[in-house]
Amino acid sequence: MSAPSAASSAQKPRISARIGGIAESATLAVDAKAKALKAEGRPVIGFGAGEPDFPTPPAIVAAAQEAAADPRNHRYSPAGGLPELKAAIVEKTKRDSGYEIAANQVLVTNGGKQAVYQTFATLLDPGDEVILPAPYWTTYPEAIALAGGVTTVVVTGPEADYLPSVEQLEAARTPATKVLLWCSPSNPTGAVAPRELTEAVGRWAVEHGIWVVTDEIYEHLVYDGAEAVSMPVAVPELADTCVVLNGVAKTYAMTGWRVGWMAGPADVVKAATNLQSHLSSNVANVSQRAAIEALTGPLDAVEEMRSAFDRRRRTIVELLSAIPGVQCPTPRGAFYAYPAVGELLGKQIRGQKIETSLDLAAAVLEHAEVAVVPGEAFGTPGFFRLSYALGDDDLRTGVERMGALLREAQ
């Protein structure tokens, strides 16, 4: 048999359409650019990455150090997660949200992103539609597309606290709709859905046989009396068609440890575990042991971090609201502010015509040396996302720098 000719090989794309169509994570790209500029000596302040600036609590680090010296952690372990960690997740879920699950309903993943990807890969067939309220986290539509799904965006605005109504969801529903993605507290807006809306949406999903994938990774970060309500707790009959996503990254300042999980019906979790057994096998055992300590230990450090985020939240809203042309709703969860900057579009800053929030973010980085993520990354142009998970001094200096530049708009 003759080898393929050079001409026939050249006609085939080097990158598959499936992977070539993936957009780079906008938040990580902004963070990487900010860090590169800082490495060049520029005093860039980054509001891009959703990453706590606190170190992982000492008890968690100590547990990892002990685990690293234990030979049992030097070997493969079950692809679905250490039994001890699964048990800790079961207890933590009941403690924190009131949702009762069993160990065979839990799959431990390499961070929350893998949980998102594997959930959609397990639930969706090509052409299945997923209703995705916007503003949305940048990874959701990419994970849906990789699974062959089709994203149906439902746009929300600050006038509705960035929360969709049941009427909006119903208007977006088609015979091909299989899943609703729900994220409360929200990345990128910090919105927290009240119990009444959570119940209404859950009952709508049950009525129409729609699965709900609910991302609860910011559950501990709520303010002003807001309550993070788990949808399968608010609507128990939803439990058989609901997958809950969570992880240790945000609550325990463990973004680099890469431990997340999905919790759902046993058949879905078993199928996702089969996928993971070929995709990545077990999460690093040392990270899993650290996560056990995080979930079973006291929440004192978590409350200290939450208090700091609350203080920074109030500061950033005050500073942003003082900038002409910027409107900043008060977020009640997570650690993000999502101000509207549409009034500044069409104006000029230092000789440059600002047409989009992407243009505006580029100008802010170049001239104010402040990195923010434009709303285009979250499905709603005309906005910025700023993470206030950074030091108080940097937060104030960064917003003041940005404000000084934006006041030049004319």
N, C-alpha and C positions, 0 to 999 in steps of 0.2 A: 504494500500500500504506500503510495507516495505521500510525502509530507505536504501540508497545506502551503499554498504559495504565499509569498510575502504580500501580494496584492490582496488576496482574500482575507488574510489576517488583519491587514491594515483597515479593512472596511468595518471591522467589529469595534464597537466602543471599548475604550480601555476601562471605563468605570460603568458599572451597571446603572440602568435608569433608576432602579429602586434606591440605591445608595447615593447616586449623583444628584438626586432630587432633594436630599436632606439639606436644610439650611443650618448653618453654624449656629450654636447657641449664642444669642445676642448678648445675654447677660455675661457669659463667660468671655465673649469677645471684648466687651467693654472693659471688663476687669483685667484681661490680659494686656490690652492697650494701655490702660492706666499704669499697670505695673512696669511695662516696658518704658514708658515715659519717665517714671520715677527712677528706673535704673539708669536713665540718661542724665539724671540729676535735676529733672524738673519737679517742682513741688506739687505734684498732682494729688488731689484728694478724690478718692473713689467712692461713689455711692452706687456702684453697679452690682456687686455680688451680694446675694442674699446669704451672708455668712456672719454669724456672731463673732465679734472681735475678742471675746473672752477665751481664755484657755480652757481646755477640758478640765472639769473638776478633779482635784488630786486623787480622790478615792478611786475614780474610774481609771486614771492613769496607773495607779498602783496595782489595780486588778490586772491590767494588761501586762505590766512588768512581771508579775507573778506567773501569769499564763504563758508568757514567752519562755520561761524557764522550765515549764512542765512538758515533758516529752509527749504526753498524750495529745498536745496541741500541735505537734509537728507532723501530723498525719492527716490523710483525708478524713472527713467526717460526713455525716449524712447530707446529701445535696440540699435537702429542704431546711436544714438548720439544726443546731445542737438541741437535743431534747430539753435541756435545762433552759435554753433561751426561749424556746417555744412556750414552755410552762410559764416563764416570766412574762412573756407577751400576753398570754391568756389572763394572768392575774392583773397586769397593768391595765389591760383594756377594760376589765370589769371595774377596777378601782377608779379610773379616770373618766370613763364615759358611760359606765353602766351596761356596756354591751357584753353579753356572755357568749363566749365561743369555746371551742375545744381545740386541742393541740393539732388535730388533723385538718384544721381550718386555717392554719398559719404556714406561710412560706417566707423564710428569711432570705432577703435579697441583698445584692451589692448596692446599697443605697436606695433612696426612693425612686430614682430614675429607672432602675431595673424593674422595680415593682410596677411602675407605670407601663413600661414597655411590655412586660410579660403579661400583664392583665389584659391589655388590648390584643396582644397576639393570641391569647387564649380565648377571648370572647368573640373576636370579629372574623367574619369571612369577607372576601372581597365584595365591595359594594355596600356593606352594612354602614349605616349612618350613625354618627355620634353627635349629639347636640352639645355644643361647647359654648357656654357663656363667655363673652369677652367684656373686659380685658381678661386674658388667660395667660397662664404660665407658658413660656415659649416651647417647652418640650412636648406639651400635650398634642398639638396637631401633627408634629413630626412622628410621634409614636403611633398615632392613629393611622397615618399614611403608610408607615412601615408595615403595619398589620393588614394593609389593603382596605382600610376603612375610609369613609368619606366624612369630612368635618362639616357640620352645619353650624355656623356661627350665629349666636344671638347676642347682639350688641346691647350693653347696658351703659348707663352714664351716671355722673355724679348726682344728678337730680333724684335718682333711685338708689343712692348709696352703692352703685355698681352691682346691684342685685337684680336678677331676672324675675319677672312675674310668671305665674302659671300660665297666664294668657299668652305671653311671649313664647314659652316653651311649647304650648299647644299649637301655636301658629307655625312653629318650625317642624313639628312632627309630621312624618310621612310614613307610608307603609314599610319603608326600608329602615326606619329608625330602630336601633337596637339598644343604644346606651346613651345615658346622660352623664356627663362629667360634672361633678359638684366639688367645689373647693371652698371651705369655710373653716377658719379664717382664711382669707384669700391672699394668694400671691398672684397678681402684683398690687392689689388695691388696699389690702388690709381690711376689707369689708367682712363683717360677721353676720351671717344670716340669722334672724330671730327665730325662735322656736316655731312660731305660727307659720312662717314661710317654709321652714324646713319640713314641717308636717304636711303642709299643702302640696309641696313638690313631691314628697315621698308618696303620698296617696295618689297623686296624678300618675306617677311612674307605675305604681301597682295596678291602677285601673287600666293602663294601656299596655301592660306587659313589657315595660322598658327597664332594662338593667340600669343601676346607678353605680358608678365608680366614684367614691367619695374620698377626697384627699384630706386627711386630718392631721397633717404633720405639724401644723401651727396651733394645735388644740390648747396648749398651755399659755399661749401668748395672747391674752385678751385683756381689755382695759375698760374702764368706765362702767363696770358692772355687766359687760357683755358676757354671753354664755356660748361656748362652743358645743352645739348640739349635734350628736351623732345621728344621722338620718335613720339607720336601722333600729336605733333605740326609740326615736320619736315615732317611727312607723314599723312596729315589729314584723308585720306581714311582708315587709320588703326584704327581710333577711335572706331569703332564698335566691334573690336576684340582685344582690348587692355585694360589692367588693370594697373593703376599707383599706386605704393606703396610709402608711405611717412610717416612722423611723426615728432614730435618735439624734439626727443631725442638728436640728434647730433648737430643740428643747434643752439638750445637754451640751451644746457647743462641740459637736462631734462630726462636723461636716467631712473631715478627712478620714474618718474611720470606716465609712462606707457600710453602714448597716441600716437597712430598711426592711419593710415586710408588707405583704398583702394578706388580708384576712377575709375569707369568704366561704361560700359553700364548698363542702369537701371535694366534690367532683371537679370543680374549677381549680381548686388549689392543687389537687393531685395532677391534673393535666399540666398546670404551670410548673409544677415540680419536675415533671418529666422533661419539659423544655429546658429547665435550668440544669438538669443533670447532663445535658449535652452542651449547653451554652457556656456555663462557667463552673459547674459543680458547687461545692460549698463556699460560703463566705469565709474569709480568713478567720481561723479559730480564735486568734488573739483578739480580734475586733469583736467577735461574738462574746467572748468572756468579759470584755469591757462593757458591752451592752447589757449583759446580765447585771453587772454592778450598777449601771445607770438606772435600770428599770426597777431594781429591788431596793436600792438605797434611798436615803432621805431626799426630799425635794427642796432642801434649804437653798442650795446653789441655784436651782431653777428659779426660785422666787426672787433671789437677789438679782439675777439677770433680767427677769421680767420687770422688776422695779426700775432698773436702769433703762430698759427699752421704753418704759412708760414715760420716764422723764425726758428722754430724747425725742419721743413722739410729740410731746407737747411743745418742745422747743422748735422742732422742724416745722410743725404746722404754723406756729407763730411767725417764724422767719419767712417762710414761703408766702404766707398770706399777706405779708407786708410789701411784696414785690409787685409793682404795677403790671397788670396783664396776666397775673398768675392767680388762679383760684385753687385752693387746696382743701378738700373735704377732710374732716378729722377721721382718720382710720381708727377702728376699735379692736384691731387684731393684727397678728404677725409683726413684722418690723419694716413696713414699707409705707411711704406716702406716694400718692398718685395724683399730682396736681395737673390741672388743665392749663395749657400754655397756648391755646388756639388764638387768643387775642394778639399774640406777638407775631403770628405768621403773616407774611406779606410786608413786613417792615424790614428796615435795614439796620444791620449792626456792623459798625466799622467797615462800611463800604460794601458789605455783602447782603444781597437780597435773601431773606429767610423765607423759603417757600413751604417747608415742611418741618415737623418736629425733629426729623432726622438731621436736617440742616442746622436746626437750632442746637441740638445736642453736640454736633461737630464744632460749632462756633464756641459753645461753652467750654468744651475741652481745649480748643486751641487758644482762646483768649483769656479764659478765667482759670484754666488748668483744673477743671472740675469734671469728673466723669459721671454721667447719668445715662440711663437707658431710655431711648425714645419710645413713644407709644406704639410705633409701627411694629416693634418686636412682640407686642401683646395684643395685636389685632385692633388697636384703636389709635390711629394717628391723632396728633394734637395734644398729647400728654407726655409727661415724664414719669418714670419710676425712680424713686430715690430710696435706697435702703438706709435706715438710720441705725443699722447695727455696726456703728463705728464710734470711736471715742468722742466725748462731748466737745472737746476743743476743735477737733477736725470737723465735726458736724457744723458747728457754728461758723468757723472760718470758711468752710466750703460753700455754705449757702449764702453767706455774706458776699463772697467773691462772685458767685453766680449772679446774685441780685444786683451788684454794682454794674456788671456787664449788661444785664437785661434792661436796666434803667436807661441805657444808651439807645435802645430801640426807638426808631422814629420812621 
